[in-house]
């Protein structure tokens, strides 16, 4: 309620945001807040709430299995198997 008038909906939302911006101290701060609000309109923050601790643990276990499988299957190649370099390795 402003000056005895009750506002609601989109007009009240715009009015409140305008008042908030007017009370901020400096132009760079106002611009940062406006950019943040604009980005929030297009990209919601729900994505960071979708990842749970259980998901992180499952991904960690999967990464560990992939690493373990990768280190087991890697064997050094001899020069006759194509592991050598025609230009020399610089060693």
N, C-alpha and C positions, 0 to 999 in steps of 0.2 A: 504494500500500500504506500503510495507516494502522494503527498498533498491531499489525502482523503480519497484518492482514486485507487481502485484495485486493478492491477494489471495481471494478465496471465497469458500463457502461450508463447508464441514466437516473439511477439513484441516485448514481453516482459524479459525474455531471455536476452534479446539484443540490448535492451535498456540496461539490464544488470551488467552485462559484459562491458558496455560502454562506460558505465560509472566506475567499474573496477579498473579499466585501463586509464581513465582520467586520474585516478588516485595514485597510480604508480609513479615513482619519482623521476625517472629519466627515460628518454626516447629509446635507447638501446634495450632497456628492460621491457618497455611496452612492445617493441617489435618482437623480442624473444617470446613473450607471452602470446602475442597474436599468431606467430608462426606455430607455436606449440598447439594452440587451439585449432588452427587450420589443419595441421597434420592429424590431430585427434579425430577430426571430422571424417577424414578419408581412410586412416589406418587405425583400427581399434587396438587397444592394448590387451585384448583377450588372449592373444597368442602366447603371452608369457605366463598366463594362468593355466594353459592347457598341459604344460609339461610338469609332471609330478616327480617326486623322488623315486617312485617305482620305475618310471620311464627312464630316468637317469641311470639307475642301477642296471636295468636291462640293457641299455646301450653300452654301459661300461663292460658288462659281461660279454656282450657280443664282440666288442672291440678287442677284448682280451683273447677270446677264442680265435678271432681273425689273425691277431698278432702271433699267437702260438702256432697256428697252422702255417703262417707265412715263414716263420723261422725254422720250422721243421722241414719244409720243402725246399728251402734254399740250400744248394750245395755249390761249392766253388767249382768252376769249370776249368778244365785243363786247357792248354793252348791248342791241343788237337781237337777239342770239342767246340772250339769257336770262342773261347774265353780270352785268347790272346789278341793283341792289337798289332796290326801291320806297321803302324807308325811308332810303336814303342810306347811304354807307359810313363816314361820319364823317371823311372826309379833307378 
